[in-house]
């Protein structure tokens, strides 16, 4: 990877917290979807975790939109903007319905965009499921 210039480093420092917040919101939405799919009567549109996710999203989305983009950071920012829009769509769907697909489809697209952003610049890591404790396999299996 080529050496990073000052403007790129500034962009990374500016947008990394947004990336983390968007990733957290996506995780919260995924958790709510699991509850719904499991048949929990969580009343999704009024669930407190949804309100928390919306609040976190609002701050992150605003900061992403205000980020100082350079030629070196354009592709990363494009992915981040797309993820922001898709998470916004998933949040709106969660407020309007308890149906899973209207939330799941944009959430999957958002996750793919976050993965794309993670590939563009250093410091934006996505933990893959198979690398987590739940994805580890014992050698004797």
Backbone bond lengths (Angstrom), bond angles and torsions (degrees), N, CA, C in turn:
res aa  C-N    CA-C-N  psi(-1)  N-CA   C-N-CA  omega(-1)  CA-C   N-CA-C  phi
1 X - - - 1.455 - - 1.533 107.98 -
2 X 1.334 117.46 135.36 1.457 119.65 -179.71 1.532 111.25 -65.81
3 X 1.315 114.04 156.09 1.456 120.02 179.01 1.530 110.16 -60.27
4 X 1.307 115.29 145.53 1.465 120.50 -176.75 1.525 110.92 -89.61
5 X 1.322 116.34 134.14 1.456 121.34 176.43 1.531 109.05 -84.00
6 X 1.320 116.55 168.89 1.468 121.48 -176.54 1.530 112.49 -60.39
7 X 1.316 117.68 -40.23 1.461 120.39 -179.13 1.532 111.19 -65.58
8 X 1.325 116.87 -36.65 1.459 120.37 178.61 1.528 110.53 -69.28
9 X 1.308 116.23 -42.05 1.466 120.21 177.18 1.527 109.98 -61.44
10 X 1.321 117.08 -42.64 1.471 120.95 178.31 1.525 110.22 -61.40
11 X 1.329 116.94 -41.98 1.465 121.22 178.48 1.534 110.05 -62.49
12 X 1.319 116.87 -45.17 1.463 120.71 179.69 1.524 110.30 -59.37
13 X 1.320 116.30 -46.71 1.465 119.99 -179.91 1.530 111.80 -64.35
14 X 1.310 116.33 -33.09 1.461 121.94 -179.42 1.533 112.49 -74.43
15 X 1.325 116.95 -37.58 1.455 119.80 -171.90 1.530 114.92 -101.66
16 X 1.307 117.61 -14.01 1.464 118.49 -179.64 1.529 112.14 -59.57
17 X 1.347 119.57 -44.44 1.473 117.94 176.72 1.532 112.69 -60.98
18 X 1.313 117.45 -34.24 1.473 121.38 177.70 1.526 109.98 -64.97
19 X 1.310 115.84 -44.92 1.458 121.82 178.05 1.525 109.84 -57.34
20 X 1.329 116.27 -48.05 1.464 120.92 179.53 1.524 111.19 -61.34
21 X 1.330 116.72 -42.16 1.464 120.42 179.11 1.526 111.26 -65.29
22 X 1.320 117.19 -42.42 1.468 120.25 178.29 1.525 110.62 -63.70
23 X 1.304 115.85 -40.01 1.467 120.27 177.47 1.535 110.03 -63.10
24 X 1.331 116.35 -39.67 1.460 120.70 178.59 1.528 110.96 -65.45
25 X 1.319 116.92 -43.13 1.468 120.73 178.49 1.525 109.67 -61.44
26 X 1.325 116.66 -43.90 1.469 120.07 178.31 1.526 110.37 -59.69
27 X 1.320 117.17 -40.12 1.465 121.13 178.60 1.526 111.15 -65.70
28 X 1.325 116.33 -41.05 1.459 119.85 178.50 1.528 110.87 -63.51
29 X 1.319 116.31 -43.18 1.461 119.57 177.89 1.527 111.30 -63.79
30 X 1.314 116.19 -40.20 1.465 119.58 177.97 1.529 110.10 -62.26
31 X 1.316 116.75 -39.79 1.462 120.26 176.96 1.515 112.20 -62.52
32 X 1.321 115.99 -41.82 1.473 119.70 176.81 1.524 111.59 -63.63
33 X 1.327 116.06 -37.62 1.470 119.62 177.56 1.526 111.10 -64.55
34 X 1.328 116.59 -38.55 1.465 120.04 178.02 1.529 110.00 -62.50
35 X 1.326 116.02 -43.22 1.467 119.69 177.68 1.529 110.95 -59.07
36 X 1.333 115.76 -46.13 1.467 119.80 -179.91 1.527 111.29 -63.95
37 X 1.324 116.27 -44.25 1.462 120.49 -178.77 1.527 111.28 -64.96
38 X 1.324 116.15 -30.82 1.465 120.29 179.64 1.522 111.98 -79.79
39 X 1.321 116.73 -4.45 1.456 120.52 177.04 1.508 114.33 88.92
40 X 1.313 117.81 11.74 1.461 120.06 177.31 1.524 108.86 -66.20
41 X 1.282 116.04 138.30 1.459 120.44 177.99 1.523 108.67 -88.11
42 X 1.331 115.01 70.30 1.467 120.55 -172.57 1.517 113.50 -88.49
43 X 1.347 117.01 -5.01 1.462 119.89 -176.68 1.529 109.85 47.94
44 X 1.300 114.39 61.41 1.461 123.63 -173.05 1.523 115.22 -42.29
45 X 1.317 120.41 -49.52 1.469 118.12 -177.05 1.533 113.96 -60.16
46 X 1.331 117.44 -21.07 1.466 120.01 -179.73 1.524 112.74 -112.78
47 X 1.318 117.89 10.95 1.466 121.22 -177.56 1.528 110.28 -68.16
48 X 1.336 118.21 134.48 1.473 120.73 -179.10 1.532 113.52 -60.20
49 X 1.328 117.32 -30.47 1.464 119.28 178.83 1.527 110.67 -67.63
50 X 1.308 117.22 -30.85 1.463 120.07 176.90 1.526 110.36 -66.29
51 X 1.315 116.62 -42.47 1.469 120.23 177.64 1.528 110.80 -62.25
52 X 1.306 117.18 -41.16 1.465 120.92 178.19 1.532 111.05 -64.17
53 X 1.329 116.04 -41.10 1.469 120.66 178.70 1.524 110.87 -64.04
54 X 1.328 116.57 -41.19 1.467 120.32 179.33 1.525 111.58 -63.66
55 X 1.302 116.40 -39.78 1.465 119.98 179.52 1.526 111.03 -65.38
56 X 1.317 116.59 -46.21 1.462 120.93 178.54 1.524 110.50 -62.52
57 X 1.316 115.78 -41.66 1.468 121.51 179.07 1.528 111.06 -60.66
58 X 1.320 117.33 -44.16 1.462 120.88 -177.33 1.517 112.79 -56.14
59 X 1.315 116.45 -45.80 1.464 120.22 178.59 1.522 112.55 -66.28
60 X 1.330 115.60 -44.29 1.460 119.70 -178.99 1.523 111.78 -65.77
61 X 1.325 116.73 -44.04 1.470 120.71 -178.45 1.523 110.80 -61.61
62 X 1.313 116.93 -43.43 1.468 120.13 178.43 1.512 112.46 -61.25
63 X 1.321 115.92 -42.53 1.468 119.93 -179.59 1.525 111.51 -68.08
64 X 1.322 117.09 -38.71 1.472 120.19 177.64 1.527 109.51 -60.62
65 X 1.309 116.45 -43.64 1.475 120.49 -178.53 1.528 112.13 -66.47
66 X 1.326 117.55 -27.21 1.471 121.41 -179.44 1.523 113.64 -92.57
67 X 1.305 117.88 -2.36 1.466 121.35 -175.97 1.526 111.51 -59.20
68 X 1.319 115.01 144.38 1.473 121.40 177.30 1.528 108.66 -86.26
69 X 1.316 115.41 104.47 1.463 122.51 -174.68 1.518 110.05 -92.53
70 X 1.334 115.05 137.30 1.462 121.25 175.62 1.532 108.26 -117.36
71 X 1.296 116.11 174.24 1.464 119.84 178.42 1.528 110.38 -58.43
72 X 1.306 116.91 -38.96 1.473 122.11 -178.79 1.532 111.69 -68.53
73 X 1.323 118.21 -25.80 1.466 121.07 -174.31 1.535 113.23 -106.20
74 X 1.325 117.79 2.36 1.468 121.06 -176.10 1.522 113.72 -57.45
75 X 1.320 117.15 -46.63 1.476 119.86 -177.45 1.525 110.61 -65.65
76 X 1.321 116.11 -42.42 1.460 119.87 177.93 1.527 110.05 -60.68
77 X 1.306 115.72 -46.58 1.458 120.04 -177.78 1.528 111.33 -64.49
78 X 1.309 116.86 -36.59 1.464 120.25 176.45 1.533 109.79 -58.83
79 X 1.326 117.03 -48.07 1.465 120.64 178.40 1.530 110.83 -60.71
80 X 1.320 116.46 -42.69 1.464 121.16 -179.32 1.530 111.08 -64.28
81 X 1.323 116.54 -41.27 1.465 120.22 177.52 1.528 110.92 -64.66
82 X 1.327 116.64 -42.91 1.464 120.22 179.32 1.527 110.00 -63.16
83 X 1.321 117.49 -43.01 1.467 120.66 177.87 1.521 110.39 -61.46
84 X 1.322 116.50 -41.04 1.458 121.69 178.78 1.526 110.45 -60.14
85 X 1.312 116.82 -46.73 1.468 120.67 -179.86 1.525 111.74 -64.16
86 X 1.319 117.03 -42.94 1.471 120.59 -178.37 1.535 111.23 -67.64
87 X 1.330 117.46 -39.46 1.462 119.74 177.11 1.524 109.50 -65.62
88 X 1.316 116.59 -39.07 1.463 119.88 175.20 1.519 111.30 -58.59
89 X 1.309 117.22 -41.62 1.472 121.36 177.70 1.524 111.18 -63.80
90 X 1.318 116.82 -41.67 1.471 120.74 178.98 1.529 110.60 -64.88
91 X 1.321 117.00 -39.88 1.468 120.41 177.94 1.523 111.49 -64.70
92 X 1.332 116.24 -43.07 1.472 119.34 177.96 1.524 110.41 -62.30
93 X 1.319 117.12 -41.54 1.461 121.13 179.09 1.533 110.75 -62.87
94 X 1.313 116.56 -37.87 1.469 120.57 179.73 1.521 111.15 -65.35
95 X 1.310 116.86 -34.02 1.470 120.53 178.88 1.524 112.30 -73.80
96 X 1.327 116.27 -27.98 1.461 120.23 -174.18 1.519 114.53 -92.70
97 X 1.324 116.87 -21.59 1.464 118.53 -169.82 1.516 110.55 -155.24
98 X 1.300 115.11 159.25 1.456 120.24 171.55 1.531 110.68 -100.74
99 X 1.313 117.44 4.45 1.461 121.37 177.42 1.524 109.40 -69.02
100 X 1.303 115.84 142.12 1.463 121.08 -174.32 1.522 112.50 -79.12
101 X 1.327 118.88 -46.24 1.461 121.23 -174.06 1.526 114.85 -57.80
102 X 1.329 119.93 -41.45 1.470 118.12 179.30 1.538 113.57 -61.64
103 X 1.311 117.05 -22.20 1.465 120.85 175.23 1.525 111.08 -91.20
104 X 1.325 115.84 -41.41 1.458 120.96 -172.40 1.526 112.70 -65.83
105 X 1.307 116.71 -41.72 1.470 119.96 -176.45 1.538 111.39 -61.02
106 X 1.340 119.88 -53.51 1.466 117.67 178.47 1.530 112.83 -67.83
107 X 1.325 117.43 -28.79 1.459 120.09 178.22 1.526 110.89 -65.69
108 X 1.318 117.19 -40.56 1.473 120.41 176.10 1.529 110.60 -63.53
109 X 1.317 116.25 -42.40 1.475 119.18 179.01 1.530 110.50 -65.03
110 X 1.325 116.80 -38.84 1.468 120.91 178.55 1.522 110.25 -62.22
111 X 1.312 116.62 -44.86 1.458 120.50 -179.76 1.532 110.64 -61.43
112 X 1.329 116.42 -41.92 1.469 120.15 177.72 1.532 110.72 -62.05
113 X 1.328 117.12 -38.43 1.466 120.22 178.01 1.527 111.20 -68.64
114 X 1.314 117.83 -37.80 1.472 120.26 176.26 1.525 109.88 -64.21
115 X 1.334 117.16 -38.82 1.458 120.04 175.76 1.526 110.89 -62.97
116 X 1.332 116.60 -40.98 1.461 120.49 177.63 1.516 111.20 -62.35
117 X 1.317 116.75 -42.75 1.471 120.69 177.72 1.515 110.38 -61.83
118 X 1.319 117.46 -40.40 1.463 121.64 -178.64 1.524 111.60 -62.44
119 X 1.309 117.24 -30.12 1.475 120.72 179.90 1.529 113.08 -78.15
120 X 1.322 117.12 -18.64 1.467 120.30 -172.72 1.528 115.08 -82.41
121 X 1.319 117.17 -35.47 1.468 120.54 -175.33 1.520 109.67 -139.30
122 X 1.328 116.82 153.43 1.468 119.04 176.95 1.525 110.80 -71.64
123 X 1.331 115.23 153.69 1.450 120.56 176.09 1.515 115.06 92.92
124 X 1.317 117.40 3.36 1.469 122.06 -179.10 1.526 108.67 -122.60
125 X 1.309 116.12 72.08 1.459 120.56 -175.08 1.524 111.47 -87.67
126 X 1.312 114.04 143.34 1.462 121.98 172.25 1.528 105.75 -114.26
127 X 1.309 117.25 129.39 1.451 121.19 176.74 1.513 107.73 -83.28
128 X 1.300 115.32 122.36 1.460 120.35 178.44 1.519 108.78 -80.20
129 X 1.317 116.65 143.79 1.454 121.84 -177.41 1.514 111.82 -54.91
130 X 1.330 117.59 -42.35 1.458 120.15 -176.85 1.521 112.25 -67.36
131 X 1.345 118.00 -14.47 1.458 121.08 177.33 1.524 111.78 -89.54
132 X 1.307 117.56 -11.55 1.456 121.83 -178.62 1.515 111.36 -82.73
133 X 1.317 115.65 173.70 1.466 120.72 -178.59 1.521 111.74 -60.33
134 X 1.322 116.85 -34.84 1.470 120.38 -177.92 1.520 111.85 -75.46
135 X 1.312 117.39 -21.32 1.449 120.70 -177.35 1.506 113.22 -95.27
136 X 1.328 117.44 -8.79 1.460 120.83 -178.89 1.521 109.89 -70.47
137 X 1.306 115.70 138.37 1.465 120.20 178.48 1.522 107.94 -114.57
138 X 1.302 114.05 141.62 1.458 118.12 175.19 1.517 108.72 -74.04
139 X 1.320 116.30 147.87 1.466 120.76 -178.03 1.518 112.23 -66.27
140 X 1.332 118.66 -28.10 1.439 120.24 -176.30 1.524 113.95 -86.72
141 X 1.322 117.68 5.17 1.473 119.77 178.48 1.500 110.98 -82.42
